[in-house]
């Protein structure tokens, strides 16, 4: 009959990723003529488990470079956007305890589309977040009661004898032998 042991350890018990998109409209003092660029920087976020949900809160800075006055002047709109994303956990069969959340940004927030709509700037930000749920699990393993065989340790004299035997067999002219 096999001898089994249970090991309790922390492991990733669930993981997934989700892409989020957010639409924003912002009014500016000068009527934009052309959008010259949009970039997102300084992304910060954190996730916590609340019942069967993961709540991810974060923020990032959006910079939109645009021209106005018939493309004769430019300006950069700078704003910080805050967000809260809620991800529901699927039911799991196993019982876990001491769960912690690890949230990773798999794709940093980036502006995927920006337009001028009725004198305002409309833009869409996309980000992809990976979520890992870490908890205690039990792993059952078979414990083998047989010991590995002991390797014999040779004394230095015996080791020297073995090296001498090898040296006698190997000659300096081994490269001249033909095959």
N, C-alpha and C positions, 0 to 999 in steps of 0.2 A: 504494500500500500504506500502510495506517495505521501511525502511529508510536505505540507503547504504552509506558507507564511503570508501574512498580509502586511504590506508596507503602506503607510499613509504619507502622501506627499502632495505638494502643490503642483498643479498642471493647468494648461489651457483646456477648459472643458467645453468652450464654445467660442466660435469666432466667425466674423462675417464682415462684409464691407458694404457701403451704401454711398451712392452718388447723390449729392444735394445740389439743387439749383435755386437761386433766389433772384427775383426781378426787382429792380429799383428804378424809381423815376426821381430825378432831382432837378429843381429849377435853379437857374443861374442868373446873375445880374445882367449879363450881356447875352444877347441872342446868338447862339453858336452858329457858325457857318459850316465848319468841318471838324470832325473828331480826328485828332492827330495821334492819339494813343490812350491806352487804359492799362494800368498795371495794379497789382494787388501785392502788398507787402505786410510784414509784421503780423503773421497769423499766430494767435495764441488760443489755446482751447483746453478744456478739462472735462472729464466725464465722471458721473456718479450714478450708482444704481439706486433707483427708487422703486420698490416693489418689483414688478416685472418689466420695468422700463429702464433704459439707459438715457440719461439726460446729459447732453453735451452742450456746454456753453462756451462761447468763444467770441473773438473779434478779429478784425483785420482792417488795415488802412487801404482805401481806394484812392488812386490818383488818376484823374482824367484830364488829359491835355487836349485843349480845343482851341480853334481859332474863331474869331468873331470880327465884326465890322468889315464884311466882305473879304475875309482872309488877310487882313492887314495887321491884326494884333492877335496875340495868343495869351492864354491863361491856363493855369493848372488848378482844377478843383480838387481839394483834399478833404476827405471825410473818413471817419471811423465807423465801421458797421459792426454791430453786435448781433449775435444770433444764438438761438436755442434750438437744438434738434432733439427730437425724441424718437428713440428706436425701441420697439417692443421686442421682448425676448420670447422665443418660442418655448412651449412647455418642454421640460426635460424629464425623463423618467428617473434619473438618478438623483439622490439627495446630496446636495453640496452645502458646505458651510464655509464661512470666512471668505466670501467671494470679494474679489477686487476687480476693478475695471482698468484696462489698458486701452487707450485711444491713440491711434496713429493717423497722421495725415498721409494717405497713400497718393493723393494728388493735391498739391497745394491749390488754394483758391486762385482762380484766374478768370479774367473777363473773357467770356466766349462770344459776346455780341454787345455792341454799343451803337445806338442810333440817336438821331435828333428827331423828336416827336413833339410837334406843336411848340417849338421854341424851348423845350426841356430836353434833358439828356436821359435816355432810358438805357440801362445796361443790365446784363445778366452775368452773375457770378456762379461758377461751378466749382465744387470741391468734392473729393472722395475721402471718406474716413473709414479706417479699419478699426474694428472693435474686438477686443479679446476679453473673455470672461475667465478669470483665474479662480480656482477653488481647490479645496481639499478633496482628494480622491483616494480610494483604496485600490491597490494593485496586489493581486494574488499571484504568488510565484511558487514554483516547486523548489523545495530546499533539498539538495542532494547531500546525504550524510556521508558519502564516500569522500575520502581525502585524495587529493592529487598525490601521485607518487613523489617521493623525495629524490632529488637529484644528488648524486654523489659528488662531493667537492674533492678534487684531486689535490694532493700535496704538491708543493712547488717542484720537488724532485721529479715526480711523475709527469708534471706538465712539461718540464724541461726535456724529459725523455721523449715525449710525444713530439715536441718541436724538432728535436734532433732526428727522429725517424723521418719526418717530413723533409728536412733539409737534405738527408741522404738520398732520398728519392728524386728530388728536384736538382737538375744539373744546370751549369751555366750555358751549355750549348743546346738547350731545349729548343731554341729558335731554328737551329739548323736541321732538325729532323724533318723529313718530308712525309707527307701523308699520302 
